[in-house]
Amino acid sequence: MDRPRRPSPALLAFGALVLAILVAASILVGRVARLPGEIAGAIPRTIRDTAAAVSEGLARLAAAIRTRTITTTFASTATTIRGTKRLQVAELSQVEVVERRDATELFGVPLPDVVVSARAPVTFTYFLDLDGRWDFDLTGRTVAVLAPALAWNPPSVDVSKLAIVKTETSILRDEDPVVEELRASLTAIFRQRARQNVPLVRETARRQAEEFVRAWLLRAYGVPEDVRVVVRFRGEPAAVAPGGPALPPRG
């Protein structure tokens, strides 16, 4: 008589594993079924909020790419503020060209010259100091005035149009130091040019000063209309000083 066959150990282990999976699945399904409604609804709501945030961030990024923001900051420090009493009598505007030629040697052998030039519009303003010494002399119907010497403000350079050009160069020379030396010397050069330009503006300044003195005498002292005014500047060469009345009578 045959004995009944007993299940193999492997078959029993597999059956136990399947049973465990079924039990765990039933427990998980039960727990999910018991979740509160608001928790279950939070999942799609969270997805919607996340999508909205991502969309808004992309919109801001696109706007940042399409637009350009430039911020300019100005800072200044006031060290001295004082009043001045100056009579502006002439203004000269011209394009100044300054050239610098630099020559050097290496072990006694001359190297090629480097030549750089600067070109810029410059305005020179000339004035008389009203607090300076003014001398008046009345002879007949002519008032001779000895005014202060012509002075000038620091030249005003239009830096937006300043151009520095290397006109002569060489592969054996470094031109950059020459350019920087020229740039650093421009302020002193233009101040010197202001002095050199005095003869160009002297007669214009003289006429402005005569008109100022005449108007002041008429208003403050009521002098006759036919009084003539002649102005001479201190330090003015005698060869260019006025030899007679410079302003015809009014009226």
VMD Tcl script that draws the C-alpha trace (Angstrom):
set ca {
  {0.00 0.00 0.00}
  {1.41 3.35 -1.10}
  {2.02 6.14 1.51}
  {0.56 9.64 0.73}
  {3.27 12.01 -0.60}
  {4.10 14.94 1.72}
  {4.62 18.44 0.23}
  {8.22 19.37 -0.31}
  {9.79 22.05 1.93}
  {10.24 24.41 -1.08}
  {6.53 24.23 -1.88}
  {5.63 24.97 1.75}
  {7.98 28.02 1.78}
  {6.50 29.39 -1.44}
  {2.95 28.98 -0.09}
  {3.90 30.80 3.10}
  {5.39 33.70 1.08}
  {2.24 34.06 -1.03}
  {0.09 34.02 2.11}
  {2.22 36.76 3.72}
  {1.93 38.96 0.63}
  {-1.83 38.58 0.56}
  {-2.13 39.49 4.26}
  {0.10 42.58 3.86}
  {-1.86 43.72 0.81}
  {-5.16 43.42 2.65}
  {-3.81 45.46 5.59}
  {-2.49 48.25 3.24}
  {-5.78 48.44 1.37}
  {-7.63 48.77 4.65}
  {-5.41 51.59 5.88}
  {-5.71 53.53 2.61}
  {-9.46 53.14 2.76}
  {-9.50 54.61 6.25}
  {-7.44 57.77 5.31}
  {-9.31 61.05 6.05}
  {-10.81 62.72 3.05}
  {-8.77 65.87 3.46}
  {-5.49 63.90 3.33}
  {-6.54 62.10 0.19}
  {-7.55 65.45 -1.38}
  {-4.26 67.09 -0.41}
  {-2.30 65.02 -2.90}
  {-3.79 66.52 -6.10}
  {-3.90 69.97 -4.42}
  {-0.17 69.77 -3.67}
  {0.49 68.77 -7.26}
  {-1.49 71.77 -8.52}
  {0.33 74.21 -6.14}
  {3.72 72.89 -7.19}
  {2.85 73.25 -10.86}
  {1.68 76.86 -10.27}
  {4.89 77.73 -8.44}
  {7.02 76.27 -11.21}
  {5.01 78.18 -13.82}
  {5.40 81.48 -11.93}
  {9.14 80.94 -11.53}
  {9.54 80.27 -15.24}
  {7.57 83.45 -16.01}
  {9.88 85.53 -13.79}
  {12.92 83.96 -15.41}
  {11.61 84.76 -18.88}
  {10.91 88.37 -17.85}
  {14.43 88.68 -16.45}
  {15.86 87.42 -19.72}
  {13.78 89.85 -21.80}
  {14.51 92.94 -19.67}
  {17.76 94.70 -18.76}
  {18.25 96.58 -15.53}
  {21.03 99.17 -15.19}
  {21.78 100.85 -11.87}
  {24.01 103.94 -11.71}
  {25.20 105.22 -8.35}
  {26.69 108.66 -7.74}
  {28.76 109.42 -4.68}
  {30.35 112.75 -3.80}
  {32.04 114.31 -0.82}
  {31.81 118.04 -0.15}
  {35.04 119.20 1.46}
  {34.77 122.97 0.98}
  {31.90 125.22 -0.04}
  {32.51 128.94 -0.35}
  {31.05 131.86 -2.21}
  {32.96 133.60 -4.95}
  {32.71 137.07 -6.48}
  {33.84 136.70 -10.04}
  {32.95 138.52 -13.21}
  {33.09 136.11 -16.12}
  {34.34 138.08 -19.10}
  {35.32 135.56 -21.77}
  {34.94 131.93 -22.81}
  {37.03 130.15 -25.40}
  {36.09 126.73 -26.79}
  {38.42 124.90 -29.12}
  {39.66 121.42 -29.99}
  {43.05 120.83 -28.42}
  {45.54 118.35 -29.91}
  {48.50 117.28 -27.78}
  {51.28 115.08 -29.18}
  {53.98 113.27 -27.22}
  {57.07 111.75 -28.88}
  {59.07 109.30 -26.79}
  {62.63 108.39 -27.83}
  {64.86 105.91 -26.04}
  {68.00 103.86 -26.49}
  {68.99 100.30 -25.64}
  {72.69 99.76 -24.93}
  {73.41 102.95 -26.84}
  {71.35 101.89 -29.85}
  {68.38 104.20 -30.62}
  {65.03 102.43 -30.75}
  {62.15 103.59 -32.96}
  {60.23 106.54 -31.53}
  {56.74 106.13 -30.13}
  {54.32 108.96 -30.91}
  {50.88 109.28 -29.32}
  {48.43 112.15 -29.58}
  {45.37 113.25 -27.61}
  {42.47 115.20 -29.11}
  {39.57 116.67 -27.12}
  {37.23 119.68 -27.04}
  {38.25 122.04 -24.22}
  {36.48 125.13 -22.86}
  {38.52 127.88 -21.19}
  {36.65 130.38 -18.98}
  {38.21 133.71 -17.98}
  {37.10 136.00 -15.16}
  {37.97 139.06 -13.06}
  {38.05 138.93 -9.27}
  {35.53 141.44 -7.94}
  {37.22 141.31 -4.55}
  {40.53 142.25 -6.12}
  {41.91 145.76 -6.42}
  {40.12 148.07 -8.86}
  {41.54 151.57 -9.42}
  {39.46 154.34 -11.03}
  {40.67 157.64 -12.45}
  {38.34 160.29 -13.88}
  {39.88 162.59 -16.48}
  {37.41 164.89 -18.18}
  {34.57 162.62 -19.23}
  {36.69 159.43 -19.40}
  {36.97 156.91 -16.58}
  {40.22 154.94 -16.72}
  {39.96 151.63 -14.86}
  {42.86 149.44 -13.74}
  {41.21 146.06 -13.20}
  {42.64 142.88 -11.67}
  {44.64 140.60 -13.93}
  {42.71 138.16 -16.09}
  {42.34 134.79 -14.36}
  {40.83 131.51 -15.51}
  {39.01 128.51 -14.17}
  {40.40 124.98 -14.58}
  {39.85 124.05 -18.23}
  {36.73 121.97 -18.87}
  {37.50 118.90 -21.00}
  {34.75 117.00 -22.80}
  {35.97 113.55 -21.73}
  {33.26 111.83 -23.79}
  {35.10 113.01 -26.92}
  {38.66 112.53 -25.67}
  {40.59 110.37 -28.14}
  {44.14 109.11 -27.67}
  {45.75 107.67 -30.80}
  {49.06 105.90 -31.30}
  {50.40 107.54 -34.46}
  {53.84 105.89 -34.52}
  {54.47 102.48 -33.00}
  {57.08 99.71 -33.09}
  {57.17 96.04 -32.16}
  {60.33 96.87 -30.22}
  {58.55 99.35 -27.95}
  {55.72 99.21 -25.43}
  {53.40 102.12 -26.23}
  {51.12 101.80 -23.16}
  {53.45 103.67 -20.72}
  {53.69 106.56 -23.20}
  {49.89 106.67 -23.48}
  {49.47 106.75 -19.69}
  {52.10 109.48 -19.31}
  {50.30 111.60 -21.88}
  {46.93 111.03 -20.20}
  {48.35 111.98 -16.78}
  {49.89 115.19 -18.15}
  {46.80 116.55 -19.91}
  {45.51 118.54 -16.93}
  {48.79 120.45 -16.55}
  {49.08 120.93 -20.31}
  {45.58 122.42 -20.61}
  {46.22 124.74 -17.66}
  {49.31 125.99 -19.44}
  {47.29 126.38 -22.63}
  {44.78 128.55 -20.74}
  {47.58 131.00 -19.97}
  {48.81 130.92 -23.56}
  {45.30 131.72 -24.83}
  {45.00 134.97 -22.86}
  {45.92 137.14 -25.90}
  {43.05 135.53 -27.82}
  {40.43 136.58 -25.28}
  {41.91 139.81 -23.93}
  {39.93 142.23 -26.11}
  {36.68 140.35 -25.59}
  {37.31 140.44 -21.84}
  {38.10 144.16 -22.04}
  {34.80 144.96 -23.73}
  {32.84 142.93 -21.19}
  {34.61 144.65 -18.29}
  {33.98 148.12 -19.79}
  {30.29 147.38 -20.23}
  {30.09 146.11 -16.66}
  {31.81 149.20 -15.18}
  {29.75 151.59 -17.29}
  {26.45 149.96 -16.27}
  {27.54 150.00 -12.62}
  {28.47 153.71 -12.75}
  {25.18 154.61 -14.42}
  {23.11 152.64 -11.91}
  {25.02 153.40 -8.70}
  {26.18 156.97 -9.29}
  {24.04 158.31 -12.09}
  {27.01 159.46 -14.18}
  {26.20 161.16 -17.51}
  {25.43 158.92 -20.47}
  {28.35 160.23 -22.49}
  {31.02 159.17 -19.98}
  {33.53 156.80 -21.56}
  {35.16 153.87 -19.83}
  {38.61 152.49 -20.60}
  {39.77 149.27 -18.89}
  {43.32 148.05 -18.51}
  {44.25 144.80 -16.76}
  {47.01 144.52 -14.20}
  {50.09 142.91 -15.65}
  {48.93 143.67 -19.16}
  {51.79 144.47 -21.53}
  {51.98 148.19 -22.34}
  {52.11 147.39 -26.06}
  {48.56 146.01 -25.99}
  {47.03 148.34 -23.40}
  {44.26 150.60 -24.72}
  {45.44 154.00 -25.85}
  {42.11 155.79 -25.68}
  {38.42 155.41 -24.90}
  {37.28 151.91 -25.81}
  {33.52 152.35 -25.39}
  {31.57 154.96 -27.32}
  {29.02 157.03 -25.42}
  {25.46 155.76 -25.24}
  {22.34 157.64 -26.03}
}
mol new
graphics top color blue
foreach p $ca { graphics top sphere $p radius 0.5 }
foreach p [lrange $ca 0 end-1] q [lrange $ca 1 end] { graphics top cylinder $p $q radius 0.2 }
display resetview
